[in-house]
Amino acid sequence: MLRLRPQKVSDAERFYEILASPRFTYFPVVMKSVKQERDWLRKTIRARKKGSNCNFSIVLGGRVVGAIGFCTIERHGHVAEVGYFLDEAYWGRGIVTKAVRMLEAYLRK
């Protein structure tokens, strides 16, 4: 079962493991350590509480397989941005498509 849940600092090791893949060449945030990932998660969790973003872990069968989030921006004519990453072992299964739909449903509430 696929679900989204708010990110936790304890997700840092799994996120770091996923993003350490050299195939994530276009991902704009590169963490150099698990500690740096934890610091990033603390920052984004605080931002979520302020309402400036909403980031979720993508969980499949109880395992974190990626993340998805939404933030407002004011550059290049955009007002919002959705970002995501997914463990490459799960690519091609429609997981991100479902996660985007779930995020969209959350944002409509």
ZIJOUR-V216406 format. One record per residue. N is the residue number from 1. PHI is phi in degrees with one decimal (* if undefined). OMEGA is omega in whole degrees, -180 to 180 (999 if undefined). Layout:
n=[N | N]
phi=[PHI | PHI]
omega=[OMEGA | OMEGA]
//
This chain:
n=[1 | 2 | 3 | 4 | 5 | 6 | 7 | 8 | 9 | 10 | 11 | 12 | 13 | 14 | 15 | 16 | 17 | 18 | 19 | 20 | 21 | 22 | 23 | 24 | 25 | 26 | 27 | 28 | 29 | 30 | 31 | 32 | 33 | 34 | 35 | 36 | 37 | 38 | 39 | 40 | 41 | 42 | 43 | 44 | 45 | 46 | 47 | 48 | 49 | 50 | 51 | 52 | 53 | 54 | 55 | 56 | 57 | 58 | 59 | 60 | 61 | 62 | 63 | 64 | 65 | 66 | 67 | 68 | 69 | 70 | 71 | 72 | 73 | 74 | 75 | 76 | 77 | 78 | 79 | 80 | 81 | 82 | 83 | 84 | 85 | 86 | 87 | 88 | 89 | 90 | 91 | 92 | 93 | 94 | 95 | 96 | 97 | 98 | 99 | 100 | 101 | 102 | 103 | 104 | 105 | 106 | 107 | 108 | 109]
phi=[* | -90.4 | -149.4 | -110.2 | -140.8 | -55.7 | -66.5 | -126.4 | -59.0 | -67.0 | -78.0 | -56.0 | -62.9 | -66.5 | -61.0 | -60.9 | -58.8 | -65.5 | -78.1 | -72.5 | -62.9 | -67.1 | -79.4 | -91.3 | -74.5 | -103.8 | -76.6 | -74.4 | -111.9 | -115.8 | -91.5 | -97.2 | -161.5 | -64.6 | -59.9 | -63.4 | -63.9 | -60.6 | -61.3 | -61.0 | -63.3 | -58.0 | -63.2 | -71.4 | -66.5 | -64.0 | -63.3 | -62.3 | -63.4 | -84.1 | 87.5 | -91.2 | -160.0 | -146.3 | -114.2 | -129.6 | -87.3 | -92.9 | -119.0 | -126.1 | 58.2 | 84.9 | -110.8 | -71.2 | -115.9 | 171.3 | -150.4 | -146.6 | -157.2 | -136.6 | -142.7 | -90.0 | -139.3 | -133.8 | -148.1 | 55.5 | 78.1 | -93.5 | -117.3 | -154.5 | -144.7 | -109.6 | -128.8 | -157.6 | -147.9 | -143.0 | -52.1 | -62.0 | -66.3 | -111.3 | -62.1 | 80.6 | -109.5 | 79.7 | -66.0 | -67.3 | -57.4 | -64.8 | -64.4 | -63.4 | -63.5 | -66.8 | -64.1 | -59.3 | -62.3 | -61.7 | -69.7 | -74.3 | -65.2]
omega=[179 | 175 | 173 | 173 | 178 | 180 | 178 | 176 | 180 | 176 | -172 | -178 | -180 | 178 | 180 | 178 | -179 | -174 | 178 | 180 | 177 | 179 | 177 | -175 | -177 | -179 | -171 | -178 | -179 | 179 | -177 | -179 | 175 | 178 | 179 | 177 | 177 | 179 | 178 | -180 | 176 | 180 | -178 | 176 | 176 | 180 | 178 | 180 | 178 | 178 | -177 | 174 | 170 | -179 | -178 | 168 | 174 | -175 | 178 | 180 | 179 | -179 | 175 | -179 | 179 | -180 | 177 | -180 | -177 | 174 | 176 | 179 | 178 | 176 | 178 | 177 | -180 | 176 | 180 | -179 | 173 | 177 | 180 | 166 | -175 | 175 | -175 | 176 | -178 | 179 | 174 | -179 | -180 | -177 | -179 | 177 | 178 | -180 | 177 | 178 | 178 | 178 | 178 | 179 | 177 | -178 | 179 | -178 | 999]
//
